[in-house]
Amino acid sequence: MGQKLTRQFFLRPTLTVARQLLGKYLVHRSGKKKIIGQVVETEAYVGPQDLASHAKGGQITSRNLAEYMIGGHIYIYLVYGIYWQLNISTGRSGVPECVLIRAVEPILPKFQISNLKFKINLTNGPGKLCQYLKIDGQHYGLDLVTSREIWLEDGQSVSPRQIVADRRIGIDYAGPIWSNKKWRFYIKNNPYVSKFKR
């Protein structure tokens, strides 16, 4: 575990932030304990030109307002009325860009890691990791830079050779140009990366 990430980290270009988040620790202080996950997979969204973004065309709604906040704020929303999806705003205020956290590696006490399959299935998807980290709609708009409840810390360094760039998931509605952008990043051969069907 390392130093808490500063505002400057989130003010950089979204694709840079999406790559650099790999290996970082996401920490949630819940009661007297800390729930920790190491980021292993992300997706970048660079609206309003990005047709896969909730802010495509520059639209502003009660749902996507946090996407317009200065870099480092939580933008979280429900899908299928069940699963929360955790995003982090990037760049300057008023520019709706963000990074979706798709998968983390759970950092569990040693006595809980004997069953690897169970551990992997805890957090190998955006909805699962929110359940594990106990992050939901009440954390909408929270500032990860100043918060003492949820924040990000420096983690293991991930070299460019370890990073795989691939297509984002579930955005065929955005058309071939945007759905084929290789703006999903994950750590090569990491077992905690989300499972999906094309």
N, C-alpha and C positions, 0 to 999 in steps of 0.2 A: 504494500500500500504506500501511496506517496502523497504529494502535495495536492490540495484541492485545486481544480482547474479554475483559472481566472476568466474574466469577461473576454479578454483578448483572444483566448482560444476559440471562442464561439463567433467572433467577429470576422474570422477569415472566410474565404470562399467556401460555399457549402460542400462542394466535392472534396475539398481538402479536409474539412471538419469530419465528413463521413469516413474518410480513410483514417484520420488520426484518432478517431474515437475507438478504433479497434485496439484492444488490449487495456483500455481504461476500466477503472472500477466504478460501478454505479452503486451507491450506498444509500440505504434507507434506514434511518434510525426510527424504529417502531417500538415504542415503550422503552424498555431498558436494554433492548438488544438491537444489533445492527444486522440487516439483511443485505448481502453483498452479491453482486453478479459482475463478472468480467465480460465486457462487450466483445462479441466475436463476429457479429454480422450487422450491417447497417444498409439503409437505402437513402439516397439523396432526392429531394424534391425542390426544384428551383422555379417556382411560379413567379409571376403570373403567366409567363409564356409556356410553362410546362403543363401540357394538357392532362397529365396525371395528377397534378396538384389540386388540392381543395381550393386553392386561390387562383385557379386558371382564369385568365381574363381580368384579373384584378378584383374579383368579387370579394366582398367582405360580409361575413355572416356571424351570427352569435357563436356558431360552431368553430370557425377558423380564426377568430380574432387573435388568439394567442400566437398564431403563425406570423402575425405582423409585429410581434414584440421583438425588442432587441435580443440578439443572440444569447442563449443560455436559459430560456424559459421553457417550461413544459407545455407542449400542445398535445393533449390526449383526447381521444374520442372513442365511441363505441362502434363496433361493426357487428352486424347481425343481431344487434340488441343484446349481445352477450359479452363479447370480448373487447377489452380495452387495448388501445394501440398507443404506445408511448413514442412521441416525437419530441425533438429538441429544436427550438428556433435557432436560426443562424443569421449572421449579418447584422446590418443596422436596423433600427426601428423603422417600421413602415414598409419594409421589403419582405414579402411573405415567402420565406424559404425555411426549410427544416430538414432534419434527418430523422428517419424512422429507425428505432432500435429493433432489429428483427430477432436477435438471439443473444443470450448471454450464457456464460458458464457459471453455474451456481457455486459460490464459495461456502462450503458447508463444514461443520465440525467433522473431524476425522471419523468419529463413530458412525456418521451417516453416509459415508461414501463407499460402502462395501458393494452395493448394488449399482453398477455403472449404468445399466439400462434405465433404471428408475431415475437416477440423477440427470441423465441426458434428457429424458422426457419432461423434466420439470420446467425447462426453460428454452427448448429448441423451437420457439415460435413467438411472435410478438404478443399474442394473447396469453400464452403460458408464462412468459417472463413477468408480465404485469401481475398475474396471480401470485407468483413466487415472491416478487418484491413488494407485494401489497400496495401497488400504485393504481389509483383509479381516478374517477372524475373529480373527487375532492381536491386533487392536486393540480387541477387545470390552472395554468398561468403561473405556477410556482417558479421562483427564480432560483435556479440551481447554483448560482454564484454566491448568493447571500443566505440561502436557506441553511438552517441547522438540522432540518429533517431529511432532506434528500439532496445529494450532491454527487459530483464526479471527481475522482482522484486519478492522478498519474498511475499507470500500471506498467506492465511489461512492454518493452519496445518491440514493435512489429515491423520487420524490414519490408521494403517494397516487394521483394521476392516472395514473401509469405502471403501477400494480399492478392486475392482473386477478384477481378471485376466481371460482373455478369449482368444479365437483364433483371430488371425489377419484376416483382411477382404480382400477378393478378390485376394488371392494368391494361389489358388488351383494348379496353374501351377508349384509350387515349390515342389509338391509331398506330400504325407501324413505325413512324418516325420516333415517337416518344416511348413506345413500349419496347423498342429495341435498343434504347440507350443503356449502356452498361454502367449503370449508376447504383448497382447493388455491390457491396464490398464485403468480403468475408475472409477469415483466416484459413488458409489452405490446409486441408486435411483435419480441420478441427471437428470433432464429433458432435459438438453442440450446435453447429450451424443448422438452421431450420430445414425441415424436410418438406418437399413440395412436388407437385406434378405440373408439368408445362401444359 
